[in-house]
Amino acid sequence: MNTTPAYIEDTIVAAATPPGKGGIGVVRISGPGTAKIATQMLGELPIPRYATLAEFRGPDGVPIDAGLALYFPTPDSFTGETVLELQGHGGPLVMSLLVDAAIALGARRAQPGEFSKRAFLNGKLDLIQAEAVADLIDSGTARGARAALRSLVGTFSKAVEELQEQLTRLRLHVEAAIDFPEEEIDFLDDAKLQKQIEKCADAIDSLKNETRIGSILRDGFQVVILGKPNAGKSSLLNALSGQDAAIVTEVAGTTRDILRESIDIDGLIVELVDTAGLRDDPDMIEAEGIKRARNALKNADAILWIQDATQPAENNHEEDIAENIPQIILRNKTDVTGDSPGVQQQDPAILNISAKTGAGLDALRETIRQVAGYENLGDGAFTARRRHIDALNLAAQHFECGRDALNKNKAGEIFAEELKLAQSALGEITGSFTSDDLLGRIFSEFCIGK
């Protein structure tokens, strides 16, 4: 986390409550000019950190609204700067007039996420915590909200910092041996070192898994439905979503485009992606649908291969499917075949279902939860983002590259350098090492007023 306060000359203002009418509306002002603006709008500075009943006036002294004013002198505020919050009546016109008044008195309109960005720059939040502010606001489930709150209070940050500390201790061990080459042979064969390396490897794998689950909590679990025409893909989408989202007919090739529906499986948000049936001789439009189906696989977390159980067994093979994407095979139309619905085999999972009657769908929901790793979520789960996963994967690659160099070539110098690169990758997660371009992309996704 950045511990040096950023020197920022301008003062920003924005409505911190959503657009529209409401009982209460909040305008937030932050920056070096806040005290002056507060004095002009309120007549005097409020007592710090006390709710003060006041009239809110424009630059001409004419009252705009009346409500509560909260004043937070630097550095004891969300942003680390002097902050004023005006809690008035939540009408769009009132909010607009208060923001315009602050601008007329020297503030400028805040950019999306700028308050949170200043909190990060002033060391009030690390980058994970700043992102968690937005994640908490955007949470779609109670479990997701609790996970976002754990990221906000530092659970994820602490896990990254602990891994950083383990890598630091390992680097010290390695670099000490490099500084004293006469001890190098003993060092490279040191059982204590190998134990330390294995401990770091386990910690990286554990954090990668926790982060993957955290990403699912934030973004949901994307499941692509694949199969031949008339296997029952659209019927399955409708049955799981509880609505007629897709057209279902006896005519093969009805689905020509990608259809998406989100369902909630005990707090796990699953995005179902219905695709065009895969076959070798489609017409021009259907061929485009098949192309889009294969493109959808690039972002899939799991695949539902649906088969028509009344037809001969199929070979489920698509060259676009990555080896690490779990697949669930569904034998549909048990209402016709008379087969017993439910799980028939584990790893790979094979289930008998009837999309028409709903038989076996509860077992399918449970299987999706298991494949997502949702069954293993503990009370310490936190939210994570795609960039966190990418940074952890990069750190793991550097670690493994260095370990191979050490074990195969006794190259302690390479191992030390790769450990340093792994730490830099981890630093991008918390923001201790982050480019300005990355910061710009992250905070531009926030809502205005946060």
N, C-alpha and C positions, 0 to 999 in steps of 0.2 A: 504494500500500500504506500502511496505517496505521502510523505510526512512533511513536506515543505509546502506551506500555503502558497497558492498561486496568486500573483499580483494581477488583478483584473481591474481595469479602469472604469468600465461601464456598469450601469445598473440596469437590471432587467425586470420586466413585469409581465404577468400573464394571469388569466383566470385559471385557478387550480381545480375548478369543478367543471363537469361536462357542459357543453352548450345545451340550452333549453331552459325551461322554467322549473324552479324548485323553491322550496322553503328557504334554503340558505345557499348563498353563493360566496365563494372565497377568491379573493385576488391576492396574489403573492408578489412581493417586491424583494429583490435581493441585490446587494452590491454596495459600493462605497458611498453612493448618494442616497441611501435609504433613509438615514436619520434626517437629512434635510427635507426629503419628500414627506416623511412622517410628520414633521413639525408643521409643514405648510398645509397638509391635508387634514390634520387633527387639531392644530392649534398649539400642541405641545407634544413632547415625547412621552409615550405611555411608560408606566413602570415595567421594566423588563420581565418577561415571562408571566405577566398577569393579564387576565382578560379585562380590558378596559372598555366601558360603554362610551361611545363617542359618535359625533357627527363626522361624516366623511365629506370634505369640501373640495371643490375644484380649484384651479389656480386663481379664479376670480373671487373666491371666498363663498360662492353660492353652494349650499348643501346639495349633495347628490343622494345620500342615503345615510342611515344611522344603523349602527350595529356594534360588534365587538372588534377591538383592535388588539393584536398580539405582537409584541415587539421583542426581537431576539438580537441583542448586540453580538458582534463578532467576538470570539469564534464559536459561541454556544448556540449554534443554529444548525438546521439541516444541511445548508450549503457551506457552513463555516464562515460565511459573510454575515453582515448585518441584514436581518430579514424583518419585513413587516407583513403581517397577514391581516387583511380586512375581511371580516365575516359579516356580510350584509344580506340583503334579500336577493333570492336567486332568480332575478329576471334578466333576460338577455340584454335589455337596454341598460339596466343598472350596472351590470358587469362591464359592458362596453364603455360606459361613461367613466367608471372608476379607472379602467385601464388607460383610457385616453387622457384622464387627468394626470396620472402618473407619468405618462409620456410627455405631456406638456411641461411637467416639472423637472424633466431631465432624464427619465428612464427611456429604455427602448423595449420594443416587444421581444419577448423571449423566443428562442428557437425551440423546436421539439427536443425534449430531454435536457435542456440547458441547465435547469436547476440541479438535476442529478449529476450532470457532467461537472458542475462546479463543486458539488459535494465530493466527487472523486478526486478532482484536481487539488482540493484542499485537505485531502486525507481523511475525510469523514466516512467514506465508504471505499472499499476496493471495487474492482470492476465487476466481480461476481455479485457483490451486494447491490451495486447500482442496477445491474440487469435484473436482479430479483425484484426490485421495486416494480418494474414493468411487468414481470411475470406474475406477481401477486395481483396486480390490477387486472390482468388478462386471464386469470385462472378460470377454467371451465368446470372444475369439480372441487369438492371440499378437500379431497386428498391432495390435489394439485396445489390448492391454496396453502395447505399446511406445509407442503414441500417447499414452495416458494418462500414462505416465512422462514423456514430453516436455513435456506440460502441467504436470506436477508440478514439473519442474526449471526451468520458466519460459519455454519456447519461445513459447507462445501469449501470455503476458504481455508478453514483449519485443516481439512484433509489434504489440500494441496500444499499448505505450508509444512505439514508433517512429512510429506513425501519429499519436498525440497530439502528438509533438514536431513533426512536419511541419505539423499544423494550427496549433500554437502559433506557429511561424515565419511562417505565412501571416497569422495574426491580427495579429502585430506589424507586418507590412508594411502591412496594411489600416488598422489603427488609427493608425499613424504618419501616413498620408496624411490621415486624418480630423482629426488634431491640427494639420495644416498645410494648410488648405484651398487656399491659393494654389498648391499643387503638385498638386491633385487631378486636373486634366485630364491632365497628363503621367503621373500614376500610373495612371489608368484605362486608358490606352493603352500601358502598359508591357509590352513583350513578355516581360520577365523575370517579371512577375507572372503573366501568362497561362501561362507555362511551369510556374510553381510550382503554379498551380491544377490544371493537367492532371496534374502529378505526384501531387498529392494525390488526385485522382479515380481515377487508376490504382491507387494504393495502397489506397484504399477498396475498389475492385472486386476486387483481388487478395486482400485479407483476407476479404472476403465469400465468395469461392469457397473459400478454404482452410477457413473456418469451416463452410461447408456440408458439405465433405468430412469435417471433424472430427465433425460431428453424425452423419453416416452411420456413421462408425467406432464411435461410442458407442451410437447408438440403432438402427442397422441401416437398411436401405433397404426401404421399404414399397411393394410392387407389387400393385396391384389388378387382378384378372382380370375382364374384362367381355366380354359377348357375348350372343347370343340363346340360348334354351334348346336343349340338345343340340348346341351348337357344339363341345363338348369341354373346357369349363372345368374340371370336376371331374377329368376324365381327365388334364389337364395338371397340376393340383395334385398328383395322386397320382404322376405320372411324375417330376416335379421333386423331390418330397419323398422318393420312394423307399418310400412306404407307402400303404396304402389308407385315406387320411384322409377321403376323401369317397365317398359312395355314387354309383355309376355305373350307370345303367340306360338303356334305350331310351325310357323315359317322359319326356316333356318336363316341366320344372319340378320335378325331383327336389330340387334345392338350394333350400331355403326360407329359410336363414339365412346368416350370415357364418361362413365357416370360415377359420381361420388356421393356417399352418404355416411354420416357420422353416427355411431351408436355408443352408448355408455354401458360397459360391462362392469358393474360394481365399482364404478369410479375410474375405470380405464377407458379413455376415449379411443375408439377404434375407427379409423377412416377406411371404409370399404370402397374398393375401386372395381367397378364392374367394367369388363372389357369386351371387345368384339371376339367372337368365336374364332379359334385358330384353325385354319384349314388351308389346303394347298392351292385351291383354284377359286379364289374370291373374285368378285367384280371390282371395278376401280374404287368405288366408294368404300366397300368393305375392306379392301386392301389397305386403305389409309387408316381405317379403324384398327386393323391388326398391327400396323406400324405403331400406332399410338399405344396400343396394349403393350407392346414390347418396350416402348420408351418408359412406360409407367413402372416397369420392373426396376429401373435404375434407382428409384426412391422407395422401393418396397422394403418393409421390415419382415414380412412373411407372405407366403403365397398359399392360396387355397386352390388346389387342383381338383376341379369337379369333373367327375366321370358319370356317364349314363350307365347305371348298373345293369340295364337291360341289354347293353351292347357288349361285345368282346372287350376284354381288358386292354387298356391303352398304355403306351410307353410315354410317360410324362417327361418330355425333354425339350428344353428351349436353350439354345446356346447363349442367350442374353442373360440368363439367370446366374448370378454370382454363387459360388459354392457355399458361401457362409449364410445365405438366406434360407431360413427354415421353411419347409414345405409340409402342408397338411393335405393328405389325399382324401377326397370325399367321394364315396360311392352313393350317388343320388338315385332316387326313385325306388326306395325300399317299399313304398306303398304298392308298387307293381310287382316287385320280385318277391316280397314276403320275407326278406332278410331281416334279422334282428337289428334294430337301430343302436347306435352308440359306438364307442371305441372298440375297434377290432384288433389294433396293433399299435404299439408304441415305437417311436424312433426307427423309421419315420412313422408319424402318426397316420393311421388309416381309420376312417370313421364311415359307418353306414348312416345315411340320413335320408329324409324325405323333405325337400324344400316345399312340397305341396302341403303336407300335413303338419310339418314342424317337428316330426319325430327325429330325435338325435341332435337337435339344435342346442339343447342345454349342455350336452357333452361337448359340442363344438365350441361353445362360449368358454367353457372351462379349459379346453385345450388351447384356445387362443391366449387365455390368461397365463397358462403355463409357458407357452412358447415366448411370450413377451417378458417372462421373468417377473410378472406382476405378483405371483404367489409368494415370492421371497422378499417382498418389500417390508422393511422394518420401520420402526418409529423414527429412524434417522435419515430416511430418504429425503433428498433435496432435488430441486430442479436444475437442469443443465441445458446447454444449447449445443447446436451442431459445431460451433467453433471450439467449444470446450473438448468435444470428442476428437476433433481434428488435431488440436494441440496435444492432447494426451497420446494419440496415436503417433504423432511425430516424436514426442519424448520417448515413447517406447521403442521406436525404430532406432533412435540414436543410442539408447541404452543397449539394445541387442547388438547393434553394430560394434559398439565398444567392447562388449563382453566377448564377442567372437574374436575380435582382434587380440584380446588379452589371452583367451584360452588357446587359440590356434597359433599365434605368433609371439606370445609373451610381450605384446606391444602395450606397455603401461601408458606411454605418452598418448597413444591413440585413444585408449580407454578414458583417460582423464579429459581429453578434448571432447569426446562424445558425451561424457557426463555433463560437461559445461553446456553443450548444445541442448541436452535434454532439459537442463534447468532453465535455459532461456525459453524453451517451448512452454514449460510450465508457468514461467513468468508472464506470458501473454494471457494466461487464464485470469489471473488476479489483477493484472495491469501493472505489475512491478516492472515489466518490460513490454511496452506496447507502442506501436506506431500511431502517429496522429491520424493517418488514414483509417485505421481500424477503429479508433475512438469515434471518428466522424460517422462511420457506418453504424456503429452500435447505438449511439445516442440519437441518431436521426430517426430511429424506429420508435422512440418513445413518444407519448402524447405530449402536447404543449401543456405546460404547467407542472411537469414532473422533471 
